[in-house]
Amino acid sequence: MWINNSYKVCLKASSFARSCFCMETITRFPFVNLSTELCLLIFAYAARPTFAQTDDYDARNPYSSALALCRVSHIVRRAVLPELLRTVLLSEDSNVTAFVHALRMQKAYAEQWNHLHFAYEAHIRRIWIGEIFQPPPVAPHGSLSPNSLSYTSSDSEIDFSLLAPVLLGAQSLALDFSSLFLLHGCLYYAWHSHMDMKVRLGVGRFSPPWSTKTLTLSGEHTPWRPFMNTTEGSAFLASTSRLIFLSPTLIGAPLLPARGLCLDNDNRKESGEYKLPSWTTGVPWASFKSLQAVSMAFPQLSPITSSEDVHIELLTFSAPQLLSYWALQDTGTYTSEDSMEGRVSSIDNDVRITISRSHSRIHFCILCQDWEKAWACGLCN
């Protein structure tokens, strides 16, 4: 009996030792054996947003890993922030409000010489702004981060002195037509501030106060008068080199070509031409003096009740010299083997688009215009 109990005790001790050994070998990573530079590179790689995830962004924040790593230490935060800021998605009113609040915090940090200060405008390359019809309301406390300062009533106002350097510093801007008031406000502030500085310094010529070269527009088409009626708006259009139009919210909206305008593969190969939708006649093409390419999404839609698979093509045209003439430059067909592929199918009266690139698969619904994920992954560039 004594021997048997001893055996059991020894066995349990041995099992406990093995389990502890396994836990240690699994959980421990020899960061102490790596150089500081290599550790920071690993953190930066782990912080890259997961834009190609199959989950909706509302269900899983693509920035969640980066936000978690920012709380590790001051040094790690500075290493991962460039990855977090490279592509900024502002889908809703609350996102815009939180972003402006973050810029206001950074301004305060800079004035206080606080170690938390970080120059956002130096790292942001791409910005997506969703459907926003009016200046956003106050965001709920804590929507930015658990350590954020309290929101005040002034946060509901867009401070273009803070937003303009960041928004116009991005090389690629994507906005819903309803959100263009943000771009107009930034252009107005930047242009007139720049002109005032020019007068004070006595400078004759100067470069436009923006770095944006690619403009992506989504949603229902609206008049271009706010651009055409201002000096800064006209100058912005004149400096744009790439223009991208994405499909609108509703299938019957003006931006979406009719099914008859979407040629099948055989007809396209024979004619090599695409008939453009009528709304293109309202675009002030002559104002785009630096325009090199125009891209548009051409969904080949079947009736919603049909289960037939159809294609989505993102076509890139050379900039038109005349409104009546377009030269086909490149066909970025989603079904090409070395590029992207896409299908639209009807499932329970819900048209869904599947875009895949390499092994990353994206699902989004054309009825609610979820082009954000495709744009974030670079499929619309």
C-alpha positions as CSV (number, residue, x, y, z in Angstrom):
1,M,0.0,0.0,0.0
2,W,2.8,2.4,0.9
3,I,4.7,1.5,-2.3
4,N,1.5,2.0,-4.4
5,N,0.9,5.4,-2.9
6,S,4.5,6.4,-3.4
7,Y,4.1,5.4,-7.0
8,K,1.0,7.5,-7.4
9,V,2.8,10.5,-5.8
10,C,5.8,10.1,-8.0
11,L,3.6,9.7,-11.1
12,K,1.6,12.9,-10.2
13,A,4.8,14.8,-9.5
14,S,6.3,13.6,-12.8
15,S,3.2,14.6,-14.7
16,F,3.1,18.0,-13.1
17,A,6.8,18.5,-14.0
18,R,6.1,17.5,-17.6
19,S,3.1,19.8,-17.8
20,C,5.1,22.7,-16.4
21,F,7.9,22.0,-18.8
22,C,5.4,22.0,-21.8
23,M,3.9,25.3,-20.6
24,E,7.2,26.9,-20.3
25,T,8.4,25.8,-23.8
26,I,5.1,27.0,-25.3
27,T,4.7,30.4,-23.6
28,R,8.3,31.6,-23.4
29,F,9.9,33.3,-26.4
30,P,13.6,34.4,-26.2
31,F,13.1,38.1,-26.9
32,V,16.0,38.7,-24.6
33,N,18.2,37.0,-27.2
34,L,17.1,39.2,-30.0
35,S,18.3,42.7,-30.8
36,T,16.1,45.6,-30.0
37,E,15.8,46.5,-33.7
38,L,14.6,43.0,-34.5
39,C,12.0,43.0,-31.7
40,L,10.6,46.3,-32.9
41,L,10.3,45.0,-36.4
42,I,8.4,42.0,-35.1
43,F,6.0,44.3,-33.2
44,A,5.5,46.4,-36.3
45,Y,4.7,43.4,-38.4
46,A,2.2,42.1,-35.8
47,A,0.6,45.5,-35.7
48,R,-0.4,45.6,-39.4
49,P,-4.1,46.0,-39.8
50,T,-6.1,42.9,-40.9
51,F,-8.0,44.6,-43.7
52,A,-8.5,41.3,-45.6
53,Q,-10.2,39.5,-42.7
54,T,-13.5,37.7,-43.5
55,D,-15.2,39.2,-40.5
56,D,-17.0,42.5,-40.8
57,Y,-15.0,45.5,-39.5
58,D,-17.8,46.2,-37.0
59,A,-17.4,42.7,-35.5
60,R,-13.6,42.8,-35.5
61,N,-11.6,45.9,-35.5
62,P,-8.8,45.5,-38.1
63,Y,-6.7,47.8,-35.9
64,S,-7.2,45.7,-32.7
65,S,-3.7,44.2,-32.7
66,A,-2.0,47.6,-33.2
67,L,-4.1,49.2,-30.5
68,A,-3.2,46.4,-28.0
69,L,0.5,46.7,-28.8
70,C,0.4,50.5,-28.2
71,R,-0.4,49.8,-24.6
72,V,2.7,47.6,-24.1
73,S,5.2,50.5,-23.7
74,H,6.2,53.9,-25.0
75,I,8.9,52.4,-27.3
76,V,6.6,49.7,-28.7
77,R,3.9,52.4,-29.3
78,R,6.2,54.5,-31.4
79,A,7.2,51.4,-33.4
80,V,3.6,50.3,-34.2
81,L,1.9,53.6,-34.8
82,P,3.2,54.0,-38.3
83,E,1.6,50.7,-39.3
84,L,-1.7,51.7,-37.6
85,L,-1.7,55.2,-39.3
86,R,-0.7,54.2,-42.9
87,T,-4.3,53.5,-43.9
88,V,-7.0,55.3,-41.9
89,L,-10.7,54.2,-42.2
90,L,-13.3,56.7,-41.0
91,S,-16.5,54.9,-41.9
92,E,-19.0,56.7,-39.7
93,D,-19.7,60.0,-37.9
94,S,-18.3,58.7,-34.7
95,N,-15.0,57.7,-36.3
96,V,-14.5,61.2,-37.7
97,T,-15.2,62.7,-34.4
98,A,-12.8,60.4,-32.6
99,F,-10.1,61.1,-35.2
100,V,-10.5,64.9,-34.8
101,H,-10.3,64.4,-31.0
102,A,-7.1,62.4,-31.4
103,L,-5.6,65.2,-33.5
104,R,-6.6,67.7,-30.8
105,M,-4.9,65.5,-28.2
106,Q,-1.8,65.4,-30.2
107,K,-1.7,69.2,-30.5
108,A,-2.0,69.4,-26.7
109,Y,0.8,66.9,-26.3
110,A,3.0,68.8,-28.7
111,E,2.5,72.1,-26.8
112,Q,3.3,70.2,-23.5
113,W,6.3,68.4,-25.0
114,N,4.6,65.2,-23.9
115,H,6.3,61.9,-24.8
116,L,2.9,60.7,-26.2
117,H,3.1,63.3,-29.1
118,F,3.2,61.6,-32.5
119,A,3.1,63.4,-35.9
120,Y,0.2,61.7,-37.6
121,E,0.5,63.6,-40.8
122,A,4.0,62.3,-41.4
123,H,2.8,58.7,-41.6
124,I,-0.8,58.7,-43.0
125,R,-0.8,57.7,-46.7
126,R,-4.4,56.7,-47.4
127,I,-7.7,57.9,-45.9
128,W,-11.2,56.5,-46.4
129,I,-14.2,58.6,-45.3
130,G,-17.7,57.0,-45.5
131,E,-21.1,58.4,-45.9
132,I,-21.4,61.5,-43.7
133,F,-24.1,64.1,-44.5
134,Q,-23.3,66.7,-41.8
135,P,-20.8,67.5,-39.1
136,P,-20.7,64.5,-36.8
137,P,-22.2,64.6,-33.3
138,V,-20.2,64.1,-30.1
139,A,-18.6,60.6,-30.0
140,P,-19.2,58.4,-27.0
141,H,-16.5,58.5,-24.3
142,G,-13.9,55.8,-24.8
143,S,-14.5,55.2,-28.5
144,L,-10.9,56.1,-29.3
145,S,-9.1,54.3,-26.5
146,P,-9.5,53.6,-22.8
147,N,-6.9,56.2,-22.0
148,S,-8.5,59.0,-24.1
149,L,-9.3,62.3,-22.5
150,S,-12.9,63.2,-22.0
151,Y,-14.9,64.4,-25.0
152,T,-16.4,67.9,-24.7
153,S,-19.0,69.7,-26.7
154,S,-16.4,71.3,-28.9
155,D,-15.4,67.9,-30.2
156,S,-18.6,67.9,-32.3
157,E,-17.2,70.7,-34.4
158,I,-14.7,69.9,-37.2
159,D,-11.5,71.8,-36.6
160,F,-10.1,72.2,-40.1
161,S,-6.9,73.6,-38.8
162,L,-6.2,70.2,-37.3
163,L,-7.8,68.0,-40.0
164,A,-6.5,69.8,-43.1
165,P,-2.7,69.0,-42.7
166,V,-3.6,65.3,-42.2
167,L,-6.3,64.9,-44.8
168,L,-4.4,66.8,-47.5
169,G,-1.1,65.2,-46.6
170,A,-2.5,61.7,-47.7
171,Q,-1.4,60.6,-51.1
172,S,-4.7,58.8,-51.7
173,L,-8.2,60.0,-50.6
174,A,-11.4,58.1,-50.8
175,L,-14.7,59.9,-49.9
176,D,-18.4,59.4,-50.3
177,F,-19.9,62.2,-52.3
178,S,-21.9,63.2,-49.2
179,S,-18.7,63.7,-47.3
180,L,-17.1,66.1,-49.7
181,F,-17.8,69.0,-47.3
182,L,-14.9,67.8,-45.3
183,L,-12.6,68.0,-48.3
184,H,-13.9,71.4,-49.2
185,G,-13.4,72.7,-45.7
186,C,-9.8,71.4,-45.6
187,L,-9.0,72.9,-49.0
188,Y,-10.4,76.3,-48.0
189,Y,-8.4,76.4,-44.7
190,A,-5.2,75.1,-46.3
191,W,-5.4,77.4,-49.3
192,H,-6.1,80.6,-47.5
193,S,-3.5,79.9,-44.8
194,H,-1.0,79.2,-47.5
195,M,-1.8,82.4,-49.3
196,D,-1.5,84.4,-46.1
197,M,1.9,82.9,-45.5
198,K,2.9,83.7,-49.1
199,V,1.9,87.3,-48.7
200,R,3.9,87.6,-45.4
201,L,7.0,86.0,-46.8
202,G,6.7,87.8,-50.2
203,V,7.0,84.5,-52.1
204,G,6.0,84.7,-55.8
205,R,5.3,81.0,-56.7
206,F,4.4,78.2,-54.3
207,S,3.3,74.6,-54.5
208,P,-0.3,73.7,-53.6
209,P,-0.7,72.8,-49.9
210,W,-1.6,69.2,-50.5
211,S,0.0,65.9,-51.5
212,T,-3.1,64.1,-52.8
213,K,-2.8,62.6,-56.2
214,T,-5.4,59.9,-56.2
215,L,-9.1,60.7,-55.5
216,T,-11.7,57.9,-55.1
217,L,-15.3,58.8,-55.0
218,S,-18.2,56.6,-54.0
219,G,-21.9,57.0,-53.4
220,E,-24.5,58.8,-55.4
221,H,-23.2,61.5,-57.8
222,T,-23.5,65.1,-56.8
223,P,-22.8,68.4,-58.6
224,W,-19.2,69.5,-58.9
225,R,-20.0,73.2,-58.3
226,P,-18.3,73.4,-54.9
227,F,-15.0,72.6,-56.6
228,M,-15.6,74.7,-59.7
229,N,-16.8,77.8,-57.8
230,T,-13.6,78.2,-55.6
231,T,-10.0,78.8,-56.5
232,E,-8.7,76.1,-54.2
233,G,-11.2,73.6,-55.5
234,S,-10.2,74.2,-59.1
235,A,-6.6,74.0,-58.2
236,F,-7.2,70.7,-56.4
237,L,-8.9,69.1,-59.4
238,A,-6.1,70.4,-61.7
239,S,-3.5,68.6,-59.6
240,T,-5.3,65.2,-59.4
241,S,-3.6,62.5,-61.5
242,R,-5.9,59.5,-60.8
243,L,-9.6,59.4,-60.4
244,I,-11.6,56.3,-59.3
245,F,-15.4,56.0,-59.3
246,L,-17.0,53.1,-57.3
247,S,-20.5,51.8,-57.5
248,P,-23.2,53.7,-55.5
249,T,-25.4,52.5,-52.6
250,L,-28.4,51.5,-54.6
251,I,-28.4,49.5,-57.8
252,G,-30.6,52.0,-59.6
253,A,-28.5,55.0,-58.5
254,P,-26.9,57.2,-61.2
255,L,-23.4,56.0,-60.7
256,L,-24.2,52.4,-61.5
257,P,-24.1,51.5,-65.2
258,A,-27.2,49.8,-66.5
259,R,-26.9,46.1,-67.3
260,G,-27.0,46.8,-71.0
261,L,-23.9,48.9,-70.7
262,C,-21.8,46.0,-69.3
263,L,-20.6,44.0,-72.2
264,D,-19.8,40.3,-71.9
265,N,-16.3,39.0,-72.5
266,D,-16.9,38.0,-76.1
267,N,-18.4,41.4,-77.1
268,R,-15.6,43.2,-75.2
269,K,-12.9,41.3,-77.1
270,E,-14.5,42.1,-80.4
271,S,-15.3,45.8,-79.9
272,G,-12.8,46.8,-77.3
273,E,-15.2,49.6,-76.2
274,Y,-17.3,50.3,-73.2
275,K,-20.2,52.7,-73.3
276,L,-20.0,55.0,-70.4
277,P,-23.0,55.9,-68.1
278,S,-24.7,59.3,-68.8
279,W,-23.5,60.8,-65.5
280,T,-20.0,61.1,-66.9
281,T,-21.1,64.1,-69.0
282,G,-21.5,66.1,-65.8
283,V,-17.9,65.6,-64.7
284,P,-15.7,68.7,-65.4
285,W,-13.0,66.7,-67.3
286,A,-11.4,69.9,-68.6
287,S,-10.6,70.9,-65.0
288,F,-8.5,67.8,-64.4
289,K,-5.4,69.2,-66.2
290,S,-3.0,66.6,-64.7
291,L,-5.3,63.6,-65.0
292,Q,-3.6,60.5,-66.3
293,A,-6.1,57.7,-65.6
294,V,-9.7,57.1,-64.7
295,S,-11.0,53.9,-63.1
296,M,-14.6,52.8,-62.9
297,A,-16.4,49.7,-61.6
298,F,-18.6,48.0,-64.1
299,P,-20.8,45.4,-62.4
300,Q,-22.4,43.0,-64.9
301,L,-25.5,42.6,-62.8
302,S,-28.3,40.0,-63.4
303,P,-31.8,40.4,-61.9
304,I,-31.7,40.0,-58.2
305,T,-34.0,36.9,-58.5
306,S,-31.4,35.2,-60.7
307,S,-28.8,32.9,-59.2
308,E,-26.5,33.3,-62.2
309,D,-22.9,34.4,-61.4
310,V,-21.7,37.6,-63.0
311,H,-18.5,39.5,-63.0
312,I,-17.3,42.8,-61.6
313,E,-14.7,44.7,-63.7
314,L,-12.6,47.6,-62.5
315,L,-11.6,49.3,-65.7
316,T,-8.8,51.9,-66.0
317,F,-9.1,54.3,-68.9
318,S,-6.6,56.9,-70.2
319,A,-7.6,60.4,-69.4
320,P,-10.1,61.7,-72.1
321,Q,-9.0,64.5,-74.3
322,L,-12.6,65.1,-75.3
323,L,-15.7,63.9,-73.5
324,S,-16.7,61.8,-76.5
325,Y,-13.4,60.0,-76.8
326,W,-12.0,57.4,-74.3
327,A,-9.1,55.2,-75.0
328,L,-9.0,51.8,-73.2
329,Q,-5.7,51.6,-71.4
330,D,-5.9,48.6,-69.1
331,T,-8.6,46.2,-68.1
332,G,-8.2,45.3,-64.4
333,T,-10.7,42.4,-64.6
334,Y,-11.2,40.7,-61.3
335,T,-11.3,37.3,-63.0
336,S,-7.8,37.4,-64.4
337,E,-5.4,34.7,-63.1
338,D,-2.6,37.0,-62.0
339,S,-4.7,39.8,-60.6
340,M,-8.1,39.9,-58.9
341,E,-11.3,38.0,-59.3
342,G,-14.9,38.7,-58.3
343,R,-18.3,37.2,-58.6
344,V,-21.8,38.5,-57.8
345,S,-24.5,36.0,-56.8
346,S,-28.0,36.2,-55.5
347,I,-28.6,34.6,-52.1
348,D,-31.9,35.2,-50.4
349,N,-32.5,38.4,-52.4
350,D,-29.2,39.7,-51.3
351,V,-26.6,40.4,-54.0
352,R,-23.1,39.7,-52.6
353,I,-19.8,40.3,-54.2
354,T,-16.7,38.1,-53.5
355,I,-13.3,39.6,-54.3
356,S,-10.2,37.6,-53.7
357,R,-6.6,38.4,-54.2
358,S,-4.0,35.6,-53.5
359,H,-5.4,33.8,-50.5
360,S,-7.3,36.7,-48.9
361,R,-11.1,36.6,-49.5
362,I,-13.4,39.5,-49.0
363,H,-17.2,39.5,-48.9
364,F,-19.3,42.6,-49.3
365,C,-22.8,43.5,-50.3
366,I,-23.4,45.8,-53.3
367,L,-26.8,46.8,-51.8
368,C,-25.0,48.5,-48.8
369,Q,-22.0,49.5,-50.8
370,D,-19.2,47.9,-48.7
371,W,-16.4,49.0,-51.0
372,E,-14.4,50.0,-48.0
373,K,-12.8,46.6,-47.5
374,A,-11.9,46.2,-51.1
375,W,-10.3,49.7,-51.1
376,A,-8.5,49.1,-47.8
377,C,-6.9,45.9,-49.3
378,G,-5.7,47.8,-52.3
379,L,-8.0,46.0,-54.8
380,C,-9.3,49.4,-56.1
381,N,-5.9,50.9,-56.7
